[in-house]
Every structure is written in C-alpha cells, then in structure tokens.
Amino acid sequence: MKRMSKLRRHVPVALALILASVSSSCGVLSGLFLRPRTILRHGKPAAAKLLEATRDQLSERIASLYNPINSFQASITMTPSVGSVYKGQINEIADVRALILFRKPSDIRIQAQAPVVRTQVMDMVSNGTEFGVFLNSKNLFIHGLNSAPATSKNKIENLRPAAFLSSLLIMPAEAGIETPVLMDLTDEDNALYVLMFMRKLPDGELRVGRTVWFDRLDLSIVRQMVYDEQGSIVSDTHYGSPWKAYNGVLFPSHIDIQRNHEEYGVVMDIESMQMNKALTDAQFLLPQPEGSTLQEIGGPSPADLKRDVKQAPR
C-alpha cells in the first residue's frame, strides 16, 4: 500500500514534465513547419476583423435602403439572356438601352431600345396586379395578370415587369407574414450573413420564402434569392458593388437577375438615376397600340388595365 501511495504522488509530477516537454517540442515544430495561409476576400487580404450585426440590425438596414425610395427614373444598359443553369447553357442577347420608371407602391414601366439605331423594341408596364407588354418587332401586345404562368416558347415573351421590380427593390419583412432568421455563412471562401425570411404556408408549415445576403466586409447586400412554396428558386439576383448614392439614397449600380426555371435573365447596369422624381399617372399607361395583335393571358381587358392604373391608390 505504501508503494502504491508513492507511485500516485509521483503521477502529477510526471504528467507535468510530459506536458512541458510536448509544449516545448510544439513550439520548436511550429517554428520549423508553420506555414501561414492568407485568406483573400475580393482578391485582397482579409480584414483583421469582420463586421458584426444582429438579425434586427440587418432587418433595419434593409428598411433604411427601401423606405427612402418613393420613385425613380433610371437609364440603364440591359443585357437579356435566355437559357438556364439547369439546362447547362445561357445565351446572352446584344446589349440594349432602357428607361425604367418606378413609383410606389408597385407601378413600373420599362422601355427598351435597340443598340445603335435606338428604335424601341419593347415597352412594358405593370400596376402590381396586371401587366402589358408590347413587342415592336412582332407587333404583339401581351396582357394579363402578373400571376399568370409564363408559357411562351419564346422566353423573352415571358418577361414580366413585376419580375424586375421584385429584384430591383429589396423589401423589408412583411409584417405578420415573414419572420427573419439570421445565418452566419463565414469560412475561408465566404464572409456573409444570410437573412432568411420564413413564411407560414396555409397548412401551417414554415418555409424559406427568400434570402438576403450581406457582405461582412461592409454589410452591403450582394444577393437575394426568392423561392416558391415547393422550395424551388424563382429568382436569383446578384448586386454588384459599389452601391451608389442618388440624391442621398443608396441603390445598386449593377443588378444581375436570373430566373432559371423560366429560362431567362437580365443584367442591368445603371447609367444615370433621378431618385424620387415626380412621375405622373400618364407615364404608366400603355394602351394596346392600334393594329397590333392581342395575346391575352387571363385577367381583364387592356381597357381595364388602363382604368385600374389611373385609380390605383397612392
């Protein structure tokens, strides 16, 4: 018993000697074999400390970007494309110049011109519920509900003004409908916060309705993804840096919209912007051009669209 007692008393001493020896060896080894690996972000060495934010702070940031915008008129360069990442190929169409008019809550009009000759190739308008699109080359006027399915084999004919609007403006959470949840997506390749907006379906199940991505270097918004009730991606929009101030209001200068299931996309670069410019009802009217062919996609007639736009609440 006395022998065992002596052995136990020596165990802590021996353990301490072993740990000291290992620690000393690690110090020597680290000096010999340590190879620093620099983490790069946007092609530059990563900042010593990333910015931190809470769910509520990021929600407030979205509101601070959205709320000051009442209207705008923007001249842009627009590059449409057809195809899909799901099909393995995307084909870009020649750049066009376009004018975008927007007025809250949901009036939008986009007029596109052909390159070089600058003749109009497309004019489309929406009041939030219905839309009208005139394709000059086909002398075709398409009218219908924003919720109408995109069924044309010609993917450009499936363009919807509301699809542009949902990507141009990043909206705050809908009260009582969306619940934001914060996810930190930071590793060697990414430094992101992702704000997931959960929606409750009619059956009570919670699903992700959309996600908004923030760069932790400056907390700028770099991406927004919108999903349907089955979890499929409806739209995937990337926002390039820098966001620029127009009349004191920040807005992305580069917007890349992909709607892969509908097999089209649009890249927009802002050339000039008049923020919070006063716009009239007449600027959001698009009656069917005389002599054009009408393609109705559900909903009321073009005359009703014209009347509803006039009477839309402000």
C-alpha positions in Angstrom: 0.0 0.0 0.0 2.8 2.4 0.8 4.4 1.6 -2.5 1.2 2.4 -4.5 0.8 5.6 -2.5 4.2 6.8 -3.5 3.5 6.0 -7.2 0.3 8.1 -7.1 2.1 11.0 -5.6 4.6 10.9 -8.5 2.0 10.8 -11.2 1.1 14.5 -11.3 4.8 15.4 -11.3 5.5 13.1 -14.2 2.4 14.3 -16.2 3.6 17.9 -15.7 7.0 17.0 -17.1 5.5 15.3 -20.1 3.2 18.3 -20.9 6.1 20.7 -20.5 8.2 18.6 -22.9 5.4 18.4 -25.5 4.7 22.1 -25.3 8.4 22.8 -25.8 8.5 20.5 -28.8 5.4 22.0 -30.4 7.0 25.4 -30.1 10.1 24.2 -31.9 8.0 22.3 -34.5 5.7 25.3 -35.1 8.7 27.4 -35.7 10.0 24.9 -38.3 6.8 23.9 -40.0 4.3 26.7 -39.6 3.1 28.0 -43.0 0.7 30.9 -42.8 -2.2 30.8 -45.3 -3.5 34.3 -46.2 -7.3 34.4 -46.6 -8.3 36.5 -49.5 -11.7 38.3 -49.9 -12.5 40.0 -53.2 -8.9 39.4 -54.2 -7.4 41.2 -51.3 -6.0 40.0 -47.9 -9.0 39.6 -45.5 -9.6 42.3 -42.9 -8.4 41.5 -39.4 -12.0 41.7 -38.1 -15.2 41.3 -40.0 -18.2 43.5 -39.3 -20.8 42.0 -36.9 -24.6 42.6 -36.9 -27.7 41.1 -35.4 -30.8 40.0 -37.1 -32.6 43.2 -36.1 -29.8 45.4 -37.3 -29.7 43.7 -40.7 -33.5 44.0 -40.9 -33.3 47.7 -40.1 -30.6 48.0 -42.8 -33.0 46.7 -45.5 -35.7 49.1 -44.3 -33.2 52.0 -44.4 -32.5 51.3 -48.1 -36.1 50.6 -49.1 -38.1 53.3 -47.2 -36.4 56.4 -48.7 -37.3 55.3 -52.3 -40.7 56.8 -53.4 -40.0 56.8 -57.2 -37.2 56.9 -59.7 -36.3 57.3 -63.3 -33.2 55.3 -64.4 -31.4 55.0 -67.7 -29.7 51.6 -67.9 -27.8 49.2 -70.1 -29.6 45.9 -70.2 -28.3 42.6 -71.4 -31.1 40.0 -71.7 -30.3 36.3 -71.9 -32.1 33.0 -72.5 -31.2 29.6 -71.1 -30.7 28.2 -67.6 -28.1 26.8 -65.2 -30.4 23.8 -65.1 -30.0 23.3 -68.9 -26.2 23.9 -68.8 -26.2 26.9 -71.2 -27.1 30.6 -71.1 -27.1 32.7 -74.3 -26.7 36.4 -74.0 -28.5 38.8 -76.4 -27.0 42.1 -77.6 -27.0 44.9 -75.1 -29.9 47.3 -75.2 -30.5 50.7 -73.7 -33.6 51.0 -71.5 -35.5 53.5 -69.4 -37.1 52.4 -66.1 -39.8 54.3 -64.3 -40.9 53.3 -60.8 -43.4 54.7 -58.3 -44.6 53.2 -55.1 -46.3 51.1 -54.3 -45.9 49.0 -57.4 -46.1 51.0 -60.7 -43.2 50.2 -63.0 -42.6 50.8 -66.7 -39.6 49.6 -68.8 -38.9 50.9 -72.3 -36.1 49.2 -74.2 -34.3 50.4 -77.4 -32.2 48.5 -79.9 -28.5 49.1 -80.0 -27.1 51.7 -82.5 -30.3 52.6 -84.2 -32.1 53.3 -80.8 -35.6 52.3 -82.0 -37.9 50.9 -79.4 -38.0 47.2 -79.2 -40.1 46.6 -76.1 -42.4 48.6 -73.8 -43.9 47.0 -70.7 -45.9 48.3 -67.7 -47.4 46.9 -64.5 -49.6 48.3 -61.8 -48.8 45.5 -59.4 -51.7 43.2 -60.4 -51.7 43.3 -64.2 -49.2 43.9 -66.9 -49.0 44.9 -70.5 -46.0 44.2 -72.9 -45.7 45.5 -76.4 -43.0 43.8 -78.6 -42.4 46.1 -81.6 -40.7 43.5 -83.9 -43.8 41.2 -83.7 -46.4 44.0 -83.4 -47.6 41.9 -80.4 -49.3 43.2 -77.3 -49.4 40.8 -74.4 -51.7 41.5 -71.5 -52.5 39.5 -68.4 -52.2 39.1 -64.6 -48.8 39.2 -63.0 -49.5 35.8 -61.5 -50.2 34.3 -65.0 -47.9 31.4 -65.8 -45.0 32.0 -68.3 -45.9 29.6 -71.1 -44.4 31.0 -74.3 -41.7 29.0 -76.0 -40.1 32.3 -76.8 -38.6 33.1 -73.4 -38.4 36.8 -74.0 -42.1 36.9 -74.3 -42.3 35.7 -70.7 -40.7 38.8 -69.3 -42.8 40.4 -66.6 -42.4 43.9 -65.2 -43.1 42.6 -61.7 -40.2 40.2 -62.0 -37.9 43.2 -62.5 -39.5 45.1 -59.6 -39.0 42.2 -57.1 -35.3 42.2 -57.9 -34.8 46.0 -58.2 -36.1 46.6 -54.7 -35.3 44.6 -51.6 -38.3 44.9 -49.3 -38.4 44.7 -45.5 -40.1 41.7 -43.9 -43.9 41.7 -44.4 -45.4 42.2 -41.0 -47.3 39.1 -39.8 -46.2 37.1 -42.9 -42.4 36.9 -42.9 -40.1 36.1 -39.9 -36.4 36.9 -40.4 -33.9 34.3 -39.2 -30.1 35.1 -39.2 -27.5 32.6 -40.5 -23.7 33.2 -40.4 -22.0 31.9 -43.5 -18.4 32.7 -42.9 -15.5 30.4 -43.9 -12.2 30.8 -45.8 -14.1 31.4 -49.1 -17.1 33.5 -47.8 -17.8 36.2 -45.2 -21.5 36.5 -45.4 -24.6 37.0 -43.3 -27.7 35.4 -44.7 -31.1 36.7 -43.5 -33.7 34.0 -44.2 -37.3 35.2 -44.4 -39.6 32.4 -43.2 -43.2 32.3 -44.4 -46.0 30.2 -42.9 -47.9 28.2 -45.5 -51.7 27.7 -45.4 -51.1 24.3 -43.9 -49.1 25.9 -41.0 -45.7 24.7 -42.3 -42.8 27.2 -42.3 -40.8 27.6 -45.4 -38.0 29.9 -46.6 -39.6 32.5 -48.8 -36.5 34.4 -49.7 -32.9 35.0 -48.5 -31.0 38.3 -48.4 -27.2 38.0 -48.4 -24.9 40.6 -46.8 -21.1 41.0 -47.3 -19.5 41.1 -43.8 -16.7 43.4 -45.1 -19.2 46.4 -45.3 -22.7 44.9 -44.7 -23.7 45.7 -48.3 -26.4 43.5 -49.8 -24.9 41.2 -52.5 -27.7 38.7 -53.3 -31.4 38.0 -52.9 -33.0 34.6 -53.7 -36.7 34.1 -53.9 -38.4 30.6 -53.5 -41.8 29.2 -54.3 -43.8 27.0 -51.8 -42.0 23.9 -53.1 -38.6 25.3 -52.3 -37.6 25.9 -56.0 -35.7 29.0 -56.8 -38.0 31.6 -58.5 -35.3 34.3 -58.9 -31.6 34.7 -58.0 -30.4 38.3 -58.1 -26.8 39.4 -57.5 -26.0 43.1 -56.7 -22.6 44.3 -57.7 -20.5 46.8 -55.8 -20.5 49.6 -55.2 -23.9 50.7 -54.2 -24.1 54.4 -55.2 -25.9 57.4 -53.6 -28.5 59.0 -55.9 -29.9 62.1 -54.3 -28.8 60.8 -51.0 -30.4 57.3 -51.5 -28.3 54.2 -51.9 -29.0 51.9 -54.9 -27.1 49.1 -56.5 -25.2 50.1 -59.7 -25.1 46.5 -61.1 -28.0 44.1 -60.9 -27.9 40.5 -62.3 -31.3 38.8 -62.4 -31.6 35.1 -63.2 -34.9 33.3 -63.4 -33.7 29.8 -64.3 -37.0 27.9 -64.3 -38.4 30.4 -66.7 -35.2 30.3 -68.7 -34.3 33.9 -69.0 -32.2 36.5 -67.2 -31.3 40.2 -67.4 -28.2 42.1 -66.4 -28.7 45.8 -65.7 -26.1 48.5 -65.2 -27.3 51.9 -64.1 -26.1 54.7 -66.3 -28.0 57.5 -64.6 -30.7 57.8 -62.0 -33.1 60.5 -60.9 -34.2 59.4 -57.5 -37.6 60.4 -56.1 -38.5 62.3 -59.2 -42.2 63.2 -59.5 -44.0 60.9 -62.0 -47.5 61.2 -63.4 -50.2 58.6 -64.0 -49.9 59.1 -67.7 -46.3 57.8 -67.6 -47.6 54.4 -66.5 -50.3 54.0 -69.2 -49.7 51.5 -72.0 -52.8 51.0 -74.2 -52.8 48.4 -76.9 -51.2 50.0 -80.0 -53.6 50.3 -82.9 -53.3 47.5 -85.4 -51.3 45.2 -83.0 -52.1 41.6 -82.2 -53.5 41.0 -78.7 -52.4 38.0 -76.7 -54.5 37.7 -73.6 -53.1 35.7 -70.6 -56.1 35.6 -68.3 -57.5 38.6 -66.4 -59.4 41.7 -67.6 -59.0 43.6 -70.8 -56.4 46.2 -71.6 -59.0 48.9 -71.1 -59.4 47.7 -67.5 -55.7 47.8 -67.0 -55.7 51.4 -68.1 -58.5 52.3 -65.8 -57.0 50.4 -62.8 -53.7 52.1 -63.2 -55.4 55.5 -63.0 -57.3 54.5 -59.9 -54.5 52.7 -58.1 -54.1 54.1 -54.5 -51.0 56.1 -53.8 
